Amino acid sequence: MKVTFIGTGTMGSTTRGNQSLLVDDILFDVGCGTVKKIESLKIYTKDINYLVISHFHADHFFDIPNYLIGRNIRNEHLKRTLPIIGGIGLKNRLIQLFTLAFGDGNKDKYNNFERDFNVKLIELKNEEEYIDEGISIKAYELEHGACKPILGFILSKENKKIGYATDTILCDNLKTMCRNSDTIFIDSTNTIPTRMHIGLNEVLELKKENKDTNFFAIHRSDYIHNHIKEINFPEDEDCIKI
């Protein structure tokens, strides 16, 4: 599997784009600026067959209108239905976002949202699973302040399990994801924990408890980490093979 780090930063990072990860043809999170970053990397919507949304904060969600409208402009929506996977309320949030961004006073404009954009909206609860064409994506409810729902995911493909856990504090489901993943991309916003985010010191403890799991620190602020060897620290536009 090929992993491309579209963005590795927090909303407040001055050196990195908003968190977004592409695993083969599966894009995890589509926050502000993600679409232009994808285009600059010469990755186009026709190369992406699934969108996965962790939660409905702007830096993880707000570029979906640009993504889907661009897909329609290029007529790529005529070729394949695009599954969009997220938590409960995904459809309502999308329609609210499109109405805010592109509403013209027509209250019925997005009544046929899924048909008009040729998407399939999949809303998952904790430990529910989406299965399609040799992949499965299982949702795990995480904890991110008052934000509900906030989901992490384990992607199973080619006998490998890849975890994606951004924007969370240390919680039981995060520990489960670390145990059950071969590789995990994990929130490392600050060096110490806050009420919204796990700290890098806690990530290091999780690594000690899960020695066989490969850890990649994502959703990072601008701290210095050169002395830490146990964790991988990717930068925007890096690509790796798993």
Secondary structure, 3 states (H helix, E strand, C coil): CEEEEEECECCCCCCCCECEEEECCEEECCCCCHHHHHHHCCCCHHHCCEEECCCCCHHHHCCHHHHHHHHHHCCHHHCCCEEEEEECCHHHHHHHHHHHHHCCCCCCCCCCHHHHHCEEEEEECCCCEEEECCEEEEEEECCECCECCCEEEEEEECCEEEEEECCCCCCHHHHHHHHHCCEEEEECCECCCCCCCCEHHHHHHHHHHCCCCEEEEECECCCCCCCCCCCECCCCCCEEEC
